[in-house]
């Protein structure tokens, strides 16, 4: 069984209010088709399985993990990957980049390192430009949690060369950002259908394929309704391409997030909303993953349940 983990930064389940929630406003026909006509919004239910259709399952996940304050990227992402209640260990939510204590917890073990120790192939398929590696080496910036966890697990961070050779994919799916913002005039451009097909092809080459989509969080912080529309329409087209090209009997797609943000553009801050856990694949594979979720002693699932369930499902 192959797994594609699409990490959506800053995506929560907000009210079905088109005035503040782009997910309630923007037409996403492919996603809504998978969800039986439903939108990616909250329905007020506290049940684990909010929605189950022929093609997808949607579950609400608590991003606060019982700790007061607004969830942040570093602690949320670290909890996703380590299975530990990182903000509880620190006494607060922290972000956006991992501090030394968070890095230490990541070094203790993540779903990436645990699977690689069991000889499973794990790949982070985002391509990173040369300036990213240069700024990290000079100490001008800190790596994000997902990239840092990948490096700690001994995984290769894909480069410009990998992108050009079709071994990786741009953070915006198409590659236009490499041309328009990074200055790579000859960067290859993919249609969104091709981007979905490439993600599917890369997924077939690994046990766990990971893609980080952070543009959602950026649009939320900027309160940019136009950008939100474009980003969600792009995401929907890629999901549609993936759904058409994937082998549903042998591939499970997982989409989840670290905290809410984009679902409420009435302000530029993170939210306390639950985040979605969206599964796309056969009913058998979805049921198998959902049964692996723990939530022991808690009223509902939280971010700490995801990484161990991924590890169990693949391992």
N, C-alpha and C positions, 0 to 999 in steps of 0.2 A: 504494500500500500504506500502510495506517495502522498505527501502533504505539502500544500502551498499555504504559507502563513503570510497574509497581507496585513501588515501593521498600519493602521490608520491613526495618525497622530491627531489628538484633540477632537475626537468624535464621540459625542454622547447621545443618549436617547432623550430628545426634548419633546415638548408638547406639539401637537399637530396644529401649529399656529404659523401660517405663511408670513405673518408680519415680522417674526423674529427668527424662525427656523427655516433655513434653506432646504432642509430635507422635506419639509412640508410644502414648499413652494416649487422646487425644481422637478421637472418631469424626468423620472428615471425608469423608463419602461422595462429595461432588462432586469433591474433589481426588483421592481414591483411585480414583474412577471414571475420571477423565482419565488416571491413571497405571496403569491396568490392574490395580487392586486394591492397588497398592503404597502405602506411606506415605512421607511426606517425611522419611526418615531415611537415614543412611549405610548402605552395604552392604559397606564394606571395599574396594571397587574403586578403583584409581587411574586407571582409564580416563577419557577425556574424556566420552564419552557413557555415563552410568551406566544410562540407561533411555530407551527410545524406544517409544512406543505409537502407536495410530492418531490420537490427539488431542494428545499432548504429548511433550516431550522434557525430560529432566532431566540436568543436568551439574553436576559439582562444581567449585567455583572456590576457589582458594587466597586467603585473606584476609590472610595474613601478608606476602605479596609478598617473601619471603626476608629479612625484617628481624626480628631478635630482639625479643621482647616481645609483649604482648597487643595485638591490633589494636584501634584506637579509631575512633570515628565520624568525626571530622573528616578524618583522613588517608584512611580507607577510602572515604568518600563522595567526597572530592576525587579520589582515584584513579579511581573509577568514572566520573566525569564528564569528567576531563581526559585520561585515558589515560596519565597519568604515574605513575611509582612515587613517589608523594608522600612516604611514610615514608623511602624511600631518600635522597631529596634532603634531607630534614630530619635524617636519622640516627636517627629513632625514630618510633614511632606516637604521634599526638597527638589529643586530643579532650577534651570532646565538641564544642566550638565551634571554628570556624576561627580560628587566630591570624593575625597580619599576614602572615607568609610564606606561609601556605596561601591567604589571600585574594589575594596577589600571583600565585600559580600559577593560581588560578581566573580572575583577570583576564587571564592570558595566553591563555585559550581553553578552552572546554568544548564538549561535544556540543551544548549549547543554543546557544551563540554561533556555532559553526561552521555549524549548520543554518540559523539565522536569516540568516547572511550569504549563504546560498544560496537565500534566499527561501522557506524551508520554515516552515510554521506550527508553533510549539512552545508548548505550554501547560502550566503547573503548575496543576492544577485544585483543589488544596486551598484552602479558604476560611480567611482569617485574621481574627480578631476585632479590633475597634478597639484594645483594650489592647495587642495585639502591636505595632502600628505606633507607638503612643505610647511603649511601653517601649524600642523600638529608637531612636526619635528622641531620647529623653532619656538614652540611653546606659546604661540599666538592664540591658540584655541584648544579647547578640550574636545575629545571625541564624544559623540553621543553614546548612550548606553548600549544600543544594539551593535554599533560598530565596535565599541570597546569589548563587549562580550564575545563578539566574533573573533577578534584578535586574541583574546585570552584563551579561546578554545583552539587556537592554532589555525583558524580559517583564513583564507586568502581574501583580502579586500580588493575587489575588482577595479581596474584602472581604465584609462582612456583606451588602451590597446584592447582590453577585453570588450569594451563597448563596440569598438569598430569591427571586431571579429565576431560579433554576435553572441558572445559568452556572458554578457551582462545587459542591463537595461537602465535607461535614464530614470531619474527620480520623477520626471514628469511624464513618463511612459513613452512619449514620442521622440524625445531627443532634441526638440526645438530649443530648450533651455540651454543646451550646450552651445548651440549656434548664437542665440540671441543675447545670452547673459554671460557665458563663460568664454566666448571668443573663439570657439572651435568651428571655423567656417565650413569645414568639410565633414562635420559630424553627421553620421547617418541618421536619416529621419524615417520613423516608422508611422504608418497609419495606426489608429487605435485598434483596429482589427488585427494588424500585424503585431502590435504590442501584446495583445492577449495571447496570440499564437506563440510568440516568443516566450512569454511567461510559462505557458503550458509546456513548451519544449524543454525549457530549463528545469521545470519541476520534474519532468520524466527522467532527468539525469541525476536526481538526488533523492534521498529519503525524505529530507526536510529542506524545502526551498523557502527562503525568507525574502520578502520585499517590503521596504519601508517607504510609506507614502506620507511625507511630512507637510505637503502643501496645504492640507486641510487645516492644520493648526495655524499656519501662517495667515491664511485667509480669515480665520476666526479672530486672531489678535488684531488684524487690521480692520475688522468690521466691514470687510469688502464684499458686498452682496454680488457684484458683477464677477469677481474672482471666484466666489463660492459657487455661483451657477456654472461657470466654465469648468471648475474642478470636479464638481459632482457629475456633470454631463460626461466629462472625460472618464471618470471612474466607472460610470454606468456602461459606457461603450466597451471598456476593457473587460468588465465583468461579463458582458454579453458575449464577447469574443471567447473568453475563457470557457464559459458554459457550453458554447458550441463545440469547442475543440478538445475539451478534456475527456478523459476516459472516466466517467462517473463511477464505474464499479471499482476502479483501482486508484482513484485520486480523491482526496478530501481537501477542500479549500476552506480556510479559516480566516475570518476577518474580525479583528477586535481592536481596542484602543486602550490608552493609558489614563485618559481623563476626558471630560466633556469640554467643549469650547465652541466649535463651529455651529452647533445646534442652537445657539443663542447669540445672535450678532447684535443684540440690543446693547451689549457692552463688549469690551475687548479682553475679558478675563476668562480663566477657566471656570467651570461650573461644578456643582455637586451632583450632577445627574449621573445615573447609571450609564455604563457604556455597553454597546452591543457585542454579543458574541454571535456571529453569523456563520453558519456552516452550510456549505454547498457540496453536494455529493449524493451518493446513494443513501437510501434510508438505513441500510445496514451499517454503513460506515459512520453516518451521523449518530445513530443509536450507540454504536460502539464507543465513540468519543464521549458522548454525553454521559454514558455510564461510568466513564473513567474520572469524571469530575467529582471532587470530594465535597467540600462545603461542610465538613463534619462540625457539628456544634454551632453552626451559624444559620441564621434565618434565610440567607440567600448566598449565592456564589459571589466570590470576589476575585480580584486579579491574581491572587496567589494560587488559585486552582488551575490556571490555564497551562503553565509550563509543565507541571507534573503530568497533566493529562495528555499533553502532546508527547512527552517522553514515553509514557506508558503505551500510548496508541501506536507509536512507531516502533518502540523497542519490543 
